[in-house]
Amino acid sequence: MAMINTAQFKKGMYVMFHDEPHMIVDIAFVSPGKGSAFYRTKLRALNTGRMVEFTFKSGEKVEEVYVETNEGNYSYFDGSNYVFIEPRTFEQYEVSAEVVGKDKIYLKEGLSYRIQFYRNVSVGIKCPKSISCEVTETEMAVKGNTVNNALKPALLDTGAKVQVPLFVKKGDVVTISTETGEYLSRK
């Protein structure tokens, strides 16, 4: 296993913490006026799903965990697991609802996702940078309601709720970012 410096930390990276593999869920670099800089992190244990907050000193070395990644097209939800199918071999990968978590609103049938495995157990998914969704519910814009960058709430076919410009209406197809959850464009 490779040792990495805290300056190389990124969201979604896997590291060994207290002899257990963890995923970095959130990270913040803090440089106080006095004293040395540090990295405040939120870690999720791969085996238990337990969340832990920990502060690493700047420059500290940590062991990076190797996670295998396979491609799979989202197929369906069976009540407890999301099922993905490898397009070339038709092998099925099951990912539990706990592992998918909040990313479930970015799952669209037929789209390709990267499923991550640690010791043959699914531990995460990587969504495409953006997805296209149909607007299923939104308010009608009122004429004269044209303040710069005015936004209104919209519900998408995946269940995601996003803020969209006033000109977007029910039935439009919009592109949203899976990293920020924000509206990008209308098709």
C-alpha positions, 0 to 999 in steps of 0.5 A, spaced: 500 500 500 502 507 498 503 512 503 500 519 501 501 526 504 495 529 507 496 535 502 494 529 497 487 528 500 481 529 496 473 527 497 472 520 495 479 517 497 480 511 501 485 511 507 487 506 512 485 509 519 485 506 526 487 499 522 480 500 518 479 502 511 475 509 511 473 513 505 474 521 506 467 524 505 469 531 507 475 535 508 477 542 510 484 545 510 485 550 516 491 554 517 490 558 523 494 565 525 498 561 530 500 554 530 501 549 524 496 548 519 491 542 519 486 538 515 479 537 518 476 530 515 469 526 515 471 519 514 466 513 513 468 506 515 467 501 509 466 495 513 460 499 518 458 505 515 460 509 521 462 516 520 468 519 524 471 526 524 478 527 525 483 532 524 490 530 521 496 535 522 499 538 515 504 533 512 502 527 516 503 520 512 497 516 511 496 509 508 492 509 501 487 503 500 486 500 494 479 500 491 477 496 485 473 499 480 468 496 475 463 499 470 456 498 470 449 500 467 444 502 473 438 497 472 433 497 478 432 497 485 430 491 488 428 494 495 434 494 499 440 494 493 441 497 487 443 493 481 448 495 476 449 490 470 456 490 466 455 492 459 460 487 456 459 481 460 452 482 463 455 481 470 450 484 476 453 488 481 449 489 487 450 496 491 446 496 498 442 503 499 446 505 505 452 505 500 449 509 495 446 514 500 444 521 497 447 519 490 440 515 489 437 521 486 442 521 480 441 514 478 438 513 471 436 507 468 441 505 463 446 510 465 454 508 466 456 508 473 463 506 476 462 501 482 467 501 487 469 494 491 474 493 497 475 485 498 469 484 493 464 488 497 461 494 494 463 500 498 461 506 493 459 509 486 461 514 482 456 518 478 457 521 471 459 529 472 452 531 470 446 527 468 440 529 464 433 529 467 426 531 465 422 536 470 416 533 473 414 539 477 415 546 477 411 553 478 409 557 472 413 563 471 410 570 472 410 575 467 415 581 469 418 576 474 425 577 471 430 579 476 437 577 474 438 570 475 431 569 478 430 561 480 425 557 482 424 550 485 423 544 480 422 536 481 426 532 477 424 525 474 429 522 479 426 525 485 432 530 485 430 537 487 434 543 484 433 550 483 432 552 475 431 559 471 424 561 471 424 559 463 424 552 465 417 549 465 414 542 466 416 537 461 423 540 459 429 536 460 435 539 464 442 537 465 444 537 473 451 537 476 452 530 480 457 534 484 454 540 486 446 538 485 446 545 481 442 546 474 447 547 468 443 547 462 436 546 458 436 541 452 
